[in-house]
Amino acid sequence: MDGSRGSEWELTARRMLFALLVVGTIVGTLTLAAYALSAGGFGVLDALVLIFFGLTLPWTVIGFWDAVIGFCIMRFARDPIAVVVPAVARIRGDEPITASTAICMFVRNEPPDRVIRNLDAMLREIANAGAGESFHLYVLSDTSLPDIATQEDAGFAVLAERWKHRIAVTYRRRDANTGFKAGNFWDFCERWGDKHEFAVTLDTDSFMTAAAILRLVRIIQADPKLGILQGLVVGLPSTSAFARLFQFGMRLGMRSWTIGAAWWQADCGPYWGHNAVIRIAPFVAHCRIPVLPGDGVLDGHVLSHDQIEAAFMRRAGYDVRVLPEEDLGWEQNPPTLIEFLRRDQRWCQGNLQYWPFIKMPGLKAVSRFQLFFAMLMFLASPAWIGMLVFGAIDAAVAPTTADFMHFGAGHALMALTFVMWFAPHFATEIDVLLRPELRQAFGGAPRFIAGIAVMTLFYILILPMMWFCHTLFMIGILGFGRSIGWAGQVREDHTVSWAEAFKQLWPHAVLGFGIVALLCATHPSAIPYALLLAAGPALAVPMAVISAWPSVGRWLTRLGIGRLPEETAPPEALTALALPALDKATARAA
């Protein structure tokens, strides 16, 4: 093997070390939990709580060690990016683009004005970089709503006419959404794939600069064994309170988590379906996803295609890597809790379809783990809810709270769980605070620390909401055959009425207040501990409404809570998009 790609034994040693760390931490944490629950004896309810807690641990512990490793690389490596993507070291940044590259934008049932605006800014940058002849934009529509289809026909025709002498633009709309987004891309591959060497994939809410696209293409050009190069995706600046706090947390958590994961995953990295570059020939030859036989909810075409395609690309002998740089592309996050949960349900259904593929012959062990880990993100949710419910019952039936738990061990377990939950955030937060330039980019230490406090409380509330939503959705899938398709999203800021929030989230409120009421009637002293998981569901309805209020979003923006570096010093590429958060940041600077 090429030395720059790392030796097989070194990579195996990394993975073995990581596995030992994860398994050792899970065993130690379960031992502590078993002791904490053994006060007054260890009964059936205690065993159930321990089992549910054990089912939550793999996702939590893996995220913790990803963050620890990522932090060490960020702080102590001379070139952290080259550590996880060796091909970066071979790129100067001025190499000519010799390969023909398709830029594929996927759209479905959303007004096209924002997409056209984003694409126009991107094409202008590519043309100004002198690389227009190497790129061809394909707008791949699965729109089924006639009024939006009419808007697309007119809008994309104008875009193609505007750029026809500099960059080729092709608009195609399918009559049926066969195979969802994977089918949409496969249709492109069958029609035009042989005309291009690479494809850059973009979602409706994606934006990439020309510099980012050229960087990804140069790296994949330099490494003929690289099949997929996934760019790190961060949120666009937003004035929506919900989106602002959510993506501030994601921005802090993703960098350390992704770098740490890339250290041991290496050539079996992730593909997230957009803001990535793909080598088309091996993709066409090896990455077509079979239709799952049967007529059940989880059969048929796979809704979440990306991780399977990454596993197939690696099986074919090509590397799949992630490039953890924060200026490669942005996405627009859902502006409300209701829209976020709707998107999350689509991901949940798609990831649950991975099980048949885990058993497919020829997959790399790490690729199988990637598929299982993607499923575990949702399968762990019922375990959290089970632990909350049975833990509350266990506490309620105990003669005294002292018979329920050894509180010294219980407090240590809660602290350990909290640290592991937020380790990816903590790692990046410490790194930011130790770097003066980066600290100022986030608005300075006081604003940054205030943002961390608000964001942490926000995540403590929404995580259990998500887990309960996943649980209800999986009950609907497995018990009642309910499913969700690939529909358009509402991406513009909007309010959520109390009636709509209650209609969607009343079961959350029943769960949260039910747990509190049970403990209030039996052992009120246990309520503060239960609130770590029960507060979010209990407050789901007001959370959905208040986090969508424009006044709350304006207040957070004005105070700099959740400020991103793109607001402190707006990049020229983003200012062209006329984002409200950037407009306000620019006004403050003036």
Secondary structure as the mmCIF struct_conf table of DSSP 4:
data_model
#
loop_
_struct_conf.conf_type_id
_struct_conf.id
_struct_conf.beg_label_comp_id
_struct_conf.beg_label_asym_id
_struct_conf.beg_label_seq_id
_struct_conf.end_label_comp_id
_struct_conf.end_label_asym_id
_struct_conf.end_label_seq_id
HELX_RH_3T_P HELX_RH_3T_P1 GLY A 3 ARG A 5
HELX_RH_AL_P HELX_RH_AL_P1 GLU A 8 LEU A 37
TURN_TY1_P TURN_TY1_P1 SER A 38 GLY A 40
HELX_RH_AL_P HELX_RH_AL_P2 VAL A 44 PHE A 76
BEND BEND1 ARG A 78 ASP A 79
HELX_RH_AL_P HELX_RH_AL_P3 PRO A 80 VAL A 84
HELX_RH_3T_P HELX_RH_3T_P2 PRO A 86 ARG A 90
BEND BEND2 GLY A 93 GLY A 93
BEND BEND3 ALA A 99 ALA A 99
STRN STRN1 THR A 101 VAL A 107
BEND BEND4 ASN A 109 GLU A 110
BEND BEND5 PRO A 112 PRO A 112
HELX_RH_AL_P HELX_RH_AL_P4 ASP A 113 ASN A 128
TURN_TY1_P TURN_TY1_P2 ALA A 129 GLY A 130
HELX_RH_3T_P HELX_RH_3T_P3 GLY A 132 SER A 134
STRN STRN2 PHE A 135 SER A 141
HELX_RH_AL_P HELX_RH_AL_P5 PRO A 146 TRP A 163
TURN_TY1_P TURN_TY1_P3 LYS A 164 ARG A 166
BEND BEND6 ILE A 167 ILE A 167
STRN STRN3 ALA A 168 ARG A 173
BEND BEND7 ASP A 175 ALA A 176
TURN_TY1_P TURN_TY1_P4 THR A 178 GLY A 179
HELX_RH_AL_P HELX_RH_AL_P6 PHE A 180 TRP A 192
HELX_RH_3T_P HELX_RH_3T_P4 GLY A 193 LYS A 195
BEND BEND8 GLU A 197 GLU A 197
STRN STRN4 PHE A 198 LEU A 202
TURN_TY1_P TURN_TY1_P5 THR A 204 ASP A 205
STRN STRN5 SER A 206 PHE A 207
HELX_RH_AL_P HELX_RH_AL_P7 ALA A 210 ALA A 222
TURN_TY1_P TURN_TY1_P6 PRO A 224 LYS A 225
STRN STRN6 LEU A 226 GLY A 231
HELX_LH_PP_P HELX_LH_PP_P1 LEU A 232 LEU A 232
STRN STRN7 VAL A 234 GLY A 235
HELX_LH_PP_P HELX_LH_PP_P2 LEU A 236 PRO A 237
BEND BEND9 THR A 239 THR A 239
HELX_RH_AL_P HELX_RH_AL_P8 ALA A 241 GLN A 265
TURN_TY1_P TURN_TY1_P7 ALA A 266 ASP A 267
STRN STRN8 CYS A 268 CYS A 268
BEND BEND10 GLY A 273 ASN A 275
STRN STRN9 ALA A 276 ARG A 279
HELX_RH_AL_P HELX_RH_AL_P9 ILE A 280 HIS A 286
HELX_LH_PP_P HELX_LH_PP_P3 ARG A 288 VAL A 291
STRN STRN10 LEU A 292 LEU A 292
BEND BEND11 PRO A 293 GLY A 296
TURN_TY1_P TURN_TY1_P8 VAL A 297 LEU A 298
STRN STRN11 GLY A 300 GLY A 300
BEND BEND12 HIS A 301 HIS A 301
BEND BEND13 LEU A 303 LEU A 303
HELX_RH_AL_P HELX_RH_AL_P10 ASP A 306 ARG A 315
TURN_TY1_P TURN_TY1_P9 ALA A 316 GLY A 317
STRN STRN12 ASP A 319 LEU A 323
TURN_TY1_P TURN_TY1_P10 GLU A 326 ASP A 327
BEND BEND14 LEU A 328 LEU A 328
STRN STRN13 TRP A 330 GLU A 331
HELX_LH_PP_P HELX_LH_PP_P4 GLN A 332 PRO A 334
BEND BEND15 PRO A 335 THR A 336
HELX_RH_AL_P HELX_RH_AL_P11 LEU A 337 LEU A 352
TURN_TY1_P TURN_TY1_P11 GLN A 353 TYR A 354
HELX_RH_AL_P HELX_RH_AL_P12 TRP A 355 ILE A 358
TURN_TY1_P TURN_TY1_P12 LYS A 359 LYS A 359
TURN_TY1_P TURN_TY1_P13 PRO A 361 GLY A 362
HELX_RH_AL_P HELX_RH_AL_P13 ALA A 365 VAL A 397
BEND BEND16 ALA A 398 THR A 400
HELX_RH_AL_P HELX_RH_AL_P14 THR A 401 PHE A 404
HELX_RH_AL_P HELX_RH_AL_P15 PHE A 407 LEU A 433
TURN_TY1_P TURN_TY1_P14 LEU A 434 LEU A 434
HELX_RH_AL_P HELX_RH_AL_P16 PRO A 436 ALA A 441
TURN_TY1_P TURN_TY1_P15 PHE A 442 GLY A 443
HELX_RH_AL_P HELX_RH_AL_P17 ALA A 445 PHE A 480
BEND BEND17 GLU A 492 GLU A 492
HELX_RH_AL_P HELX_RH_AL_P18 TRP A 498 THR A 522
HELX_RH_3T_P HELX_RH_3T_P5 PRO A 524 ALA A 526
HELX_RH_AL_P HELX_RH_AL_P19 ILE A 527 ALA A 538
TURN_TY1_P TURN_TY1_P16 LEU A 539 LEU A 539
HELX_RH_AL_P HELX_RH_AL_P20 ALA A 540 ILE A 546
TURN_TY1_P TURN_TY1_P17 SER A 547 ALA A 548
HELX_RH_AL_P HELX_RH_AL_P21 PRO A 550 LEU A 559
TURN_TY1_P TURN_TY1_P18 GLY A 560 GLY A 562
HELX_RH_AL_P HELX_RH_AL_P22 PRO A 565 THR A 568
BEND BEND18 ALA A 569 ALA A 569
HELX_RH_AL_P HELX_RH_AL_P23 GLU A 572 THR A 575
TURN_TY1_P TURN_TY1_P19 ALA A 576 ALA A 578
HELX_RH_AL_P HELX_RH_AL_P24 PRO A 580 ALA A 589
#
